[in-house]
Amino acid sequence: MHIVAVRFLRAFWEQNPDAEQPLKSWVDEAKNANWSQPAQIKEKYRSASILKNKRVVFNIKGNDYRLVVSVAYHFQAVYVKFIGTHREYDAIDAETIEMEE
């Protein structure tokens, strides 16, 4: 999978150093993945939440952080939509959130 907007993840872990290794591990795993349907994500990440609008929520670092992505299965691309604390996640709509440039 091609991950679009890794820079947002990098900026996040620079502000939250404890998230760096878990996010780097997720990036490595996602880059090597070949997801063609949501069920394949759930096989690998049992705690991931599959939402409408091809969105997936990943728990990062034991659920300290939440990562919301949009997956374009046909194009093998993952678009970062949100990364934040559990509290910040609770304040957003994961099905519509977009990263601000």
Backbone as ProteinMPNN parsed JSONL, in Angstrom:
{"seq_chain_A": "MHIVAVRFLRAFWEQNPDAEQPLKSWVDEAKNANWSQPAQIKEKYRSASILKNKRVVFNIKGNDYRLVVSVAYHFQAVYVKFIGTHREYDAIDAETIEMEE", "coords_chain_A": {"N_chain_A": [[0.845, -1.176, 0.0], [0.42, 2.249, -0.69], [1.174, 4.99, 1.261], [-0.382, 7.958, 1.825], [0.482, 11.16, 2.84], [2.276, 10.757, 5.001], [3.787, 12.572, 6.283], [2.169, 13.889, 8.123], [1.954, 12.019, 10.124], [4.608, 11.864, 10.913], [5.032, 14.492, 11.889], [3.288, 14.357, 14.031], [4.455, 12.365, 15.705], [6.773, 13.667, 16.343], [5.863, 15.582, 18.089], [4.766, 13.933, 19.967], [6.619, 11.861, 21.275], [6.401, 9.231, 22.323], [4.741, 7.972, 20.599], [6.155, 7.465, 18.331], [7.616, 4.969, 17.667], [5.473, 3.013, 17.642], [3.901, 4.131, 15.545], [5.718, 4.144, 13.407], [6.055, 1.397, 13.127], [3.448, 0.68, 12.321], [3.348, 2.057, 9.869], [5.364, 0.703, 8.4], [4.229, -1.888, 8.306], [1.813, -1.352, 6.946], [2.764, -0.368, 4.494], [3.804, -2.675, 3.418], [1.607, -4.192, 3.09], [-1.161, -5.628, 1.238], [-3.915, -4.859, 0.826], [-7.159, -5.682, -0.22], [-9.698, -5.64, 0.568], [-11.824, -4.777, 3.376], [-11.942, -6.889, 5.259], [-9.447, -8.106, 5.23], [-7.862, -6.29, 6.557], [-8.979, -6.426, 9.112], [-8.256, -9.04, 9.753], [-5.541, -8.807, 10.334], [-5.42, -6.664, 12.115], [-7.157, -6.864, 14.715], [-8.42, -5.109, 16.468], [-9.037, -2.942, 14.929], [-11.36, -0.587, 13.598], [-13.841, -0.77, 11.222], [-15.261, 1.561, 9.202], [-17.927, 3.47, 7.564], [-17.601, 4.886, 4.245], [-15.157, 3.935, 3.41], [-13.371, 4.111, 5.492], [-11.019, 3.492, 8.11], [-10.259, 2.858, 11.473], [-7.475, 2.779, 13.456], [-6.032, 1.52, 16.42], [-3.431, 2.864, 18.168], [-0.446, 2.327, 19.903], [-1.431, 0.79, 22.152], [-4.022, 1.784, 22.259], [-3.72, 4.395, 23.084], [-3.548, 6.315, 21.209], [-5.317, 7.294, 18.235], [-5.685, 6.447, 14.869], [-6.983, 7.501, 11.887], [-7.793, 6.45, 8.72], [-8.352, 6.57, 5.171], [-9.073, 4.126, 2.845], [-8.137, 3.317, -0.353], [-8.808, 0.768, -1.975], [-8.668, -0.286, -4.607], [-6.681, 1.28, -5.782], [-4.612, 0.754, -4.131], [-3.895, 2.454, -1.982], [-3.48, 4.401, 0.975], [-4.896, 6.91, 2.801], [-4.046, 9.29, 5.11], [-6.152, 10.556, 7.524], [-6.605, 11.451, 10.087], [-4.818, 11.787, 13.134], [-4.46, 11.336, 16.515], [-4.965, 11.836, 20.084], [-6.888, 9.63, 22.19], [-8.897, 11.093, 23.423], [-9.011, 13.378, 21.724], [-9.875, 12.1, 19.427], [-12.437, 11.335, 20.186], [-13.762, 13.71, 19.884], [-14.192, 14.172, 17.213], [-15.668, 13.487, 13.933], [-15.172, 10.551, 12.655], [-15.855, 9.536, 10.184], [-15.93, 11.63, 8.427], [-13.837, 13.383, 8.834], [-11.053, 15.349, 7.76], [-7.596, 15.802, 7.066], [-5.995, 18.787, 7.918], [-4.235, 20.998, 5.904]], "CA_chain_A": [[0.0, 0.0, 0.0], [1.097, 3.545, -0.685], [0.595, 5.814, 2.325], [-0.385, 9.369, 1.469], [0.552, 12.112, 3.956], [3.068, 10.261, 6.133], [4.338, 13.749, 6.978], [1.315, 14.184, 9.27], [2.336, 11.079, 11.176], [5.937, 12.286, 11.378], [4.831, 15.687, 12.714], [2.627, 13.934, 15.268], [5.374, 11.688, 16.619], [7.74, 14.649, 16.835], [5.198, 16.216, 19.228], [4.412, 12.855, 20.9], [7.682, 10.876, 21.039], [6.015, 7.865, 22.666], [3.986, 7.416, 19.468], [7.029, 7.289, 17.174], [7.86, 3.578, 17.285], [4.237, 2.353, 17.201], [3.482, 4.635, 14.228], [6.667, 3.632, 12.403], [5.715, -0.016, 12.906], [2.223, 0.65, 11.512], [3.712, 2.49, 8.506], [6.075, -0.411, 7.756], [3.275, -2.966, 8.036], [0.864, -0.911, 5.917], [3.469, -0.291, 3.203], [4.013, -4.032, 2.912], [0.31, -4.86, 2.96], [-1.806, -5.636, -0.074], [-5.316, -4.987, 1.194], [-8.133, -5.512, -1.292], [-11.008, -5.539, 1.208], [-11.703, -4.515, 4.811], [-11.738, -8.11, 6.045], [-8.013, -8.371, 5.325], [-7.348, -5.414, 7.613], [-9.448, -6.99, 10.376], [-7.471, -10.244, 10.043], [-4.253, -8.39, 10.892], [-5.655, -5.72, 13.206], [-8.459, -7.236, 15.283], [-9.046, -3.978, 17.147], [-9.369, -1.877, 13.968], [-12.79, -0.379, 13.353], [-14.163, -0.5, 9.826], [-16.357, 2.525, 9.143], [-18.418, 3.799, 6.225], [-16.744, 5.791, 3.477], [-13.852, 3.266, 3.284], [-12.527, 4.565, 6.59], [-10.591, 2.512, 9.104], [-9.652, 3.446, 12.663], [-6.484, 1.909, 14.08], [-5.575, 1.857, 17.763], [-1.972, 2.963, 18.168], [0.174, 2.302, 21.237], [-2.366, 0.295, 23.15], [-5.219, 2.621, 22.249], [-3.439, 5.758, 23.551], [-3.753, 7.174, 20.045], [-6.192, 6.761, 17.186], [-5.314, 6.799, 13.501], [-8.084, 7.312, 10.949], [-7.343, 6.484, 7.332], [-9.282, 6.182, 4.111], [-8.362, 3.141, 2.034], [-8.548, 3.156, -1.752], [-8.347, -0.603, -2.222], [-8.362, -0.47, -6.027], [-5.427, 1.971, -6.083], [-3.621, 0.349, -3.14], [-3.451, 3.674, -1.312], [-4.041, 4.71, 2.282], [-4.835, 8.352, 3.016], [-4.133, 9.652, 6.515], [-7.205, 11.545, 7.733], [-6.533, 11.972, 11.455], [-4.031, 11.107, 14.155], [-4.596, 12.105, 17.749], [-5.21, 11.09, 21.306], [-8.226, 9.054, 22.3], [-9.793, 12.22, 23.735], [-9.19, 14.169, 20.499], [-10.676, 11.271, 18.53], [-13.826, 11.388, 20.644], [-14.34, 15.006, 19.518], [-14.304, 14.303, 15.754], [-16.467, 12.515, 13.195], [-14.169, 9.771, 11.922], [-16.321, 9.238, 8.823], [-15.838, 12.796, 7.545], [-12.659, 14.205, 9.15], [-9.986, 15.494, 6.767], [-6.412, 16.452, 7.617], [-5.818, 20.169, 7.479], [-2.887, 21.229, 5.347]], "C_chain_A": [[0.891, 1.24, 0.0], [0.406, 4.413, 0.364], [0.755, 7.281, 1.943], [-0.422, 10.198, 2.748], [1.227, 11.53, 5.198], [3.626, 11.437, 6.927], [3.49, 14.134, 8.192], [1.657, 13.265, 10.441], [3.677, 11.483, 11.782], [5.813, 13.513, 12.294], [4.2, 15.318, 14.061], [3.615, 13.277, 16.212], [6.493, 12.61, 17.094], [7.174, 15.386, 18.059], [4.871, 15.212, 20.335], [5.404, 11.71, 20.724], [7.31, 9.429, 21.373], [5.213, 7.193, 21.553], [4.894, 7.046, 18.291], [7.189, 5.822, 16.762], [6.571, 2.847, 16.883], [3.77, 2.831, 15.821], [4.428, 4.156, 13.123], [6.385, 2.163, 12.101], [4.466, -0.136, 12.038], [2.531, 1.021, 10.064], [4.4, 1.354, 7.76], [5.119, -1.538, 7.386], [2.307, -2.577, 6.918], [1.522, -0.839, 4.548], [3.639, -1.674, 2.581], [2.711, -4.805, 2.723], [-0.211, -4.765, 1.531], [-3.306, -5.838, 0.154], [-6.227, -4.767, -0.013], [-9.557, -5.432, -0.749], [-10.82, -5.355, 2.714], [-11.426, -5.759, 5.653], [-10.255, -8.435, 6.207], [-7.363, -7.496, 6.4], [-7.73, -5.989, 8.974], [-8.693, -8.27, 10.75], [-6.179, -9.883, 10.767], [-4.428, -7.542, 12.146], [-7.049, -5.955, 13.771], [-9.174, -6.056, 15.927], [-9.385, -2.824, 16.205], [-10.879, -1.803, 13.795], [-12.992, -0.017, 11.893], [-15.398, 0.398, 9.813], [-16.878, 2.663, 7.718], [-17.381, 4.661, 5.52], [-15.311, 5.268, 3.359], [-12.854, 3.736, 4.335], [-12.218, 3.415, 7.535], [-9.938, 3.272, 10.251], [-8.733, 2.401, 13.286], [-6.17, 2.424, 15.477], [-4.055, 1.79, 17.745], [-1.485, 3.056, 19.61], [-0.84, 1.949, 22.309], [-3.577, 1.18, 23.334], [-4.99, 3.993, 22.877], [-3.755, 6.755, 22.437], [-4.67, 6.479, 19.053], [-5.73, 7.317, 15.849], [-6.5, 6.484, 12.604], [-7.518, 7.455, 9.542], [-8.513, 6.163, 6.405], [-8.491, 5.26, 3.188], [-8.976, 3.066, 0.643], [-8.005, 1.797, -2.193], [-7.903, -0.809, -3.661], [-7.0, 0.14, -6.4], [-4.295, 1.613, -5.121], [-3.01, 1.561, -2.443], [-4.205, 3.86, 0.003], [-3.828, 6.203, 2.512], [-5.024, 8.653, 4.502], [-5.154, 10.776, 6.656], [-7.134, 12.193, 9.109], [-5.567, 11.124, 12.267], [-4.134, 11.967, 15.407], [-4.801, 11.202, 18.944], [-6.628, 10.526, 21.278], [-9.249, 10.159, 22.57], [-10.054, 13.078, 22.494], [-10.06, 13.412, 19.502], [-12.155, 11.342, 18.911], [-14.532, 12.674, 20.218], [-14.544, 15.182, 18.007], [-15.31, 13.303, 15.203], [-15.503, 11.757, 12.29], [-14.576, 9.476, 10.484], [-16.16, 10.425, 7.879], [-14.577, 13.628, 7.764], [-11.665, 14.201, 7.994], [-8.811, 16.177, 7.45], [-6.331, 17.876, 7.057], [-4.378, 20.364, 7.033], [-2.106, 22.222, 6.141]], "O_chain_A": [[1.962, 1.266, 0.607], [-0.817, 4.551, 0.348], [1.867, 7.778, 1.762], [-1.252, 9.967, 3.627], [0.791, 11.787, 6.32], [3.905, 11.305, 8.119], [4.019, 14.646, 9.18], [1.65, 13.684, 11.598], [3.86, 11.45, 12.999], [6.43, 13.555, 13.358], [4.536, 15.894, 15.095], [3.625, 13.589, 17.402], [7.098, 12.361, 18.137], [7.925, 15.766, 18.957], [4.718, 15.589, 21.497], [5.08, 10.701, 20.099], [7.847, 8.501, 20.769], [5.029, 5.976, 21.569], [4.447, 6.384, 17.354], [6.918, 5.477, 15.612], [6.569, 2.129, 15.883], [3.297, 2.028, 15.016], [3.982, 3.804, 12.031], [6.468, 1.735, 10.949], [4.424, -0.958, 11.123], [2.037, 0.378, 9.138], [4.059, 1.071, 6.612], [5.19, -2.08, 6.283], [2.015, -3.39, 6.04], [0.909, -1.207, 3.546], [3.62, -1.819, 1.359], [2.721, -5.942, 2.251], [0.235, -3.939, 0.734], [-3.887, -6.84, -0.264], [-6.08, -3.783, -0.739], [-10.504, -5.188, -1.496], [-9.785, -5.73, 3.265], [-10.735, -5.672, 6.668], [-9.856, -8.987, 7.232], [-6.423, -7.923, 7.07], [-6.904, -6.035, 9.886], [-8.511, -8.555, 11.933], [-5.772, -10.572, 11.702], [-3.681, -7.683, 13.114], [-8.011, -5.314, 13.349], [-10.404, -6.007, 15.931], [-9.963, -1.827, 16.64], [-11.579, -2.815, 13.838], [-12.387, 0.929, 11.387], [-16.447, 0.037, 10.347], [-16.347, 2.058, 6.786], [-16.407, 5.107, 6.127], [-14.368, 6.047, 3.225], [-11.646, 3.755, 4.097], [-13.022, 2.504, 7.735], [-9.167, 4.206, 10.035], [-9.155, 1.289, 13.6], [-6.054, 3.631, 15.688], [-3.47, 0.78, 17.354], [-2.054, 3.78, 20.427], [-1.073, 2.712, 23.246], [-4.099, 1.309, 24.441], [-5.956, 4.694, 23.179], [-4.173, 7.885, 22.692], [-4.786, 5.254, 19.032], [-5.425, 8.502, 15.722], [-6.969, 5.347, 12.558], [-6.857, 8.441, 9.215], [-9.514, 5.571, 6.808], [-7.368, 5.58, 2.797], [-10.165, 2.792, 0.481], [-6.894, 1.693, -2.713], [-6.875, -1.437, -3.91], [-6.266, -0.409, -7.221], [-3.171, 2.093, -5.262], [-1.791, 1.686, -2.325], [-5.384, 3.527, 0.127], [-2.703, 6.695, 2.425], [-6.052, 8.304, 5.082], [-5.046, 11.813, 6.002], [-7.547, 13.339, 9.286], [-5.505, 9.904, 12.11], [-3.921, 13.178, 15.36], [-4.808, 9.976, 18.833], [-7.45, 10.906, 20.445], [-10.342, 10.15, 22.004], [-11.195, 13.464, 22.239], [-10.886, 14.01, 18.812], [-13.02, 11.403, 18.037], [-15.761, 12.727, 20.193], [-15.019, 16.23, 17.568], [-15.75, 12.392, 15.905], [-15.069, 12.284, 11.265], [-13.717, 9.192, 9.649], [-16.242, 10.258, 6.662], [-14.278, 14.502, 6.95], [-11.463, 13.181, 7.336], [-9.003, 17.033, 8.313], [-6.571, 18.113, 5.873], [-3.435, 19.944, 7.704], [-0.961, 22.521, 5.801]]}, "name": "protein", "num_of_chains": 1, "seq": "MHIVAVRFLRAFWEQNPDAEQPLKSWVDEAKNANWSQPAQIKEKYRSASILKNKRVVFNIKGNDYRLVVSVAYHFQAVYVKFIGTHREYDAIDAETIEMEE"}
